[in-house]
Amino acid sequence: MSNMRSRMLAVFAEQKASLQRFLARRLGDNAALAEDLTQEVWLRVATAEGVESIRNPKSYLFRIASNLAIDHIRHRRYGVELSGAEDYSESVADPRPSPETEALHRSELRRLLAAVDRLPPRTREVFLLAKLQDMSYLDIAQQLGIARNTVMVHMTSALALLERYLHEGGKS
């Protein structure tokens, strides 16, 4: 996802309530229709081409909302039914993982944490400083008062042991 598209969707999330109020006012305080058209704004932004060139995302969102409200009023006036967002909704993926994937990831995380707990104390400490606190080997060596090469030996050992523990299913 492009940086601008991510920014657009973030601005949409911030402005969602304002967009709904804006649409409700335009549509005679019809909150349900305003909510539907707000979703349509999101779908238009999520599937729009050329969002990288948009300078004011908030104005762009309200322009889409305004155009949707005008289209709806016109179609209602002429008795034309609008087809909903079905055309778009099938093509927009839910970014959340499935419940099965979440359960699998939790299980894998528990296995990894159990394997990390089995590391020798100094090796575990070096591994956690490097991986969780994103410290360089030199910074770890200075903090722990050991040589940089010793940090490298601990990391090599940690990675080999973790691979072994995880490959064996954490039984060893």
Secondary structure, 3 states (H helix, E strand, C coil): CCHHHHHHHHHHHHHHHHHHHHHHHHCCCCHHHHHHHHHHHHHHHHHCCCHHHCCCHHHHHHHHHHHHHHHHHHHHHCCCCCCCCHHHHCCCCCCCCCHHHHHHHHHHHHHHHHHHHCCCHHHHHHHHHHHCCCCCHHHHHHHHCCCHHHHHHHHHHHHHHHHHHHHCCCCC
